[in-house]
Amino acid sequence: MSLMSDADILDLIEYLRNGKTSADRMAAADALAASGPASLPPLVEALGDDDPRLRMWAAYALGMLGDERAVPALTLALDDDDPGVVKWAAASLDWIRDMAGGCGGCRFC
């Protein structure tokens, strides 16, 4: 159960987009991951945003969250036009796989 409201989660998603520094965006990503499963749907939605920086940070945060339900969206993000998004989608898939104890047959592995 998340201690954050939906509004708090959406505020953090917006901070991923507009945070002044990488450290600020990293803190927002960490807070989203700590909020638990409630952050999964908005982060997956952010992977489809027009802003590549937001997509990159969403991919990173999904990896930190470690929820296997993010695998399909992260797998699609491997085909993103932005190399930063691809990098963090791949890293996040790796983290999720490791947290789950091994590969379940995803395209990444």
C-alpha positions as CSV (number, residue, x, y, z in Angstrom):
1,M,0.0,0.0,0.0
2,S,1.3,3.4,-1.0
3,L,1.5,6.2,1.5
4,M,1.4,8.7,-1.4
5,S,-1.8,10.0,-2.9
6,D,-2.4,9.7,-6.6
7,A,-1.8,13.5,-6.8
8,D,1.6,13.1,-5.0
9,I,2.6,10.4,-7.6
10,L,1.5,12.6,-10.5
11,D,3.5,15.5,-9.0
12,L,6.6,13.3,-8.9
13,I,6.0,12.2,-12.5
14,E,5.9,15.9,-13.5
15,Y,9.1,16.4,-11.5
16,L,10.8,13.7,-13.7
17,R,9.9,15.9,-16.6
18,N,10.8,19.3,-15.2
19,G,13.2,18.8,-12.3
20,K,16.0,21.4,-12.4
21,T,18.8,18.9,-12.0
22,S,19.5,15.2,-12.5
23,A,19.8,14.8,-8.7
24,D,16.2,16.3,-8.4
25,R,14.9,13.9,-11.0
26,M,16.8,11.0,-9.4
27,A,15.2,11.8,-6.0
28,A,11.7,11.8,-7.7
29,A,12.4,8.5,-9.3
30,D,13.5,7.0,-6.0
31,A,10.4,8.3,-4.3
32,L,8.2,6.8,-7.0
33,A,9.9,3.5,-6.6
34,A,9.4,3.7,-2.9
35,S,5.7,4.4,-3.3
36,G,5.2,0.9,-4.5
37,P,2.8,-0.5,-7.0
38,A,0.6,2.6,-7.1
39,S,3.3,4.3,-9.2
40,L,3.3,1.6,-11.9
41,P,0.4,2.8,-14.1
42,P,1.6,6.4,-14.3
43,L,5.2,5.4,-14.9
44,V,4.1,3.0,-17.7
45,E,2.0,5.8,-19.2
46,A,5.0,8.1,-19.0
47,L,7.0,5.7,-21.2
48,G,4.6,6.8,-24.0
49,D,5.1,10.5,-23.5
50,D,6.5,12.8,-26.3
51,D,9.3,14.0,-24.0
52,P,12.3,11.6,-24.3
53,R,13.7,12.8,-20.9
54,L,10.5,11.8,-19.2
55,R,10.5,8.5,-21.0
56,M,14.1,7.9,-19.9
57,W,13.4,8.7,-16.2
58,A,10.2,6.6,-16.3
59,A,12.2,3.6,-17.6
60,Y,14.8,4.2,-14.8
61,A,12.1,4.5,-12.1
62,L,10.3,1.3,-13.3
63,G,13.6,-0.6,-12.9
64,M,13.9,0.8,-9.4
65,L,10.3,-0.2,-8.7
66,G,11.2,-3.8,-9.7
67,D,7.6,-4.8,-10.6
68,E,7.5,-7.6,-13.2
69,R,4.3,-6.1,-14.6
70,A,6.5,-3.3,-16.1
71,V,8.3,-5.9,-18.4
72,P,6.0,-5.6,-21.4
73,A,6.2,-1.8,-21.5
74,L,9.9,-1.8,-20.9
75,T,10.4,-4.3,-23.7
76,L,8.5,-2.0,-26.1
77,A,10.7,0.8,-24.9
78,L,13.8,-1.1,-26.3
79,D,12.6,0.1,-29.7
80,D,12.4,3.8,-28.6
81,D,14.1,6.4,-30.9
82,D,16.0,7.9,-28.0
83,P,19.2,6.0,-27.0
84,G,18.8,7.1,-23.3
85,V,15.4,5.5,-23.1
86,V,16.7,2.3,-24.7
87,K,19.7,2.3,-22.3
88,W,17.5,2.6,-19.2
89,A,14.8,0.3,-20.4
90,A,17.5,-2.4,-20.9
91,A,19.0,-1.7,-17.5
92,S,15.6,-1.8,-15.9
93,L,14.7,-5.1,-17.5
94,D,18.0,-6.5,-16.2
95,W,17.3,-5.3,-12.7
96,I,13.8,-6.7,-12.7
97,R,15.1,-10.0,-14.0
98,D,17.7,-10.2,-11.3
99,M,15.2,-9.3,-8.6
100,A,12.9,-12.0,-9.9
101,G,15.6,-14.6,-9.8
102,G,16.2,-15.1,-13.5
103,C,14.8,-14.7,-17.0
104,G,11.2,-15.6,-17.9
105,G,11.9,-15.7,-21.6
106,C,11.8,-12.0,-22.4
107,R,13.2,-10.7,-25.7
108,F,15.9,-8.8,-23.8
109,C,17.6,-12.0,-22.6
